[in-house]
Amino acid sequence: MNAEKQELNNRLLADCTADVIDFKRAEELLKQGAEPLGTVEGEYGKNNLYGEVAEKHFGYEETTEAFYLITKLFLDYGMDIRHPSVPYDYSYVFHPLSYYIYQTNDWGIHTLQLFLDNGCSVEDAREFWQYALGDFRCCHTSLSEEIEYQFHFDYIRKLMLVASYPHILNADDELRKLIWFEYNHYDLMNFRNWNDYTFEVDTSFCEDVHLPEEYRSITTIIEKNSGKAVWKLGIGILPDGRI
């Protein structure tokens, strides 16, 4: 990378991690050739610019509109997460969609939807739902505390949002199995309006919450307006009750 490009990337990183973001200046830097996934020197070593911005702005329910706007701007200027400058290694350089298991507010899911609306691939979408599922299966939890339910419901909302994109669902057998696609009859496109639903969770299948592989639950998704149960799916359990 030439010195001029590196300087543009460094300036864009500084702008996008400032307490007050100048979006006009950020866009001007992109017009000059700054790269949303260009190499920058982060706190722990080399990282992609967007990844370093995410480290600054991600934070459970504190994810802000500013991060949504940065992501939209980067996507408008051609950010392609399939081609990072620094390969994703999951020690520090994370795939952007793997971050979304840690957000529980609407700006988090709005930002995830930006990727889905911009041609997110099946493989990229799997970086979210498969990584998040691994956390559920490998973390000791009993859904006994409110925060655990928040993460659970947040995951279900995002999972069904991902499944509402036919180009992803039709090409991913594992995703269809995960959401019990063949056992439900409802227009998945409706799940793009994620605040239209409430959830009920049956945890009676959890035999021993001290063992990670024993995390099992069935979630029923309910329309707020009608009160009707419209979808049912399990985590760690198949429709016939097998694990």
Secondary structure, DSSP 8 states (H G I E B T S, - for coil): --HHHHHHHHHHHHHHTSSS--HHHHHHHHHHT--TT-EEEETTEEEEHHHHHHHHH--BTT--HHHHHHHHHHHHTT--TTS-SS---SSS---GGGGGGGB-SHHHHHHHHHHHHTT--HHHHHHHHHHHHHHHHHS---S-SHHHHHHHHHHHHHHHHHHT-HHHHTT-HHHHHHTTGGG--S-GGGGGSGGGEEEEEE-TT-S-TTSGGG--EEEEEEETTT--EEEEEEES--TTS--
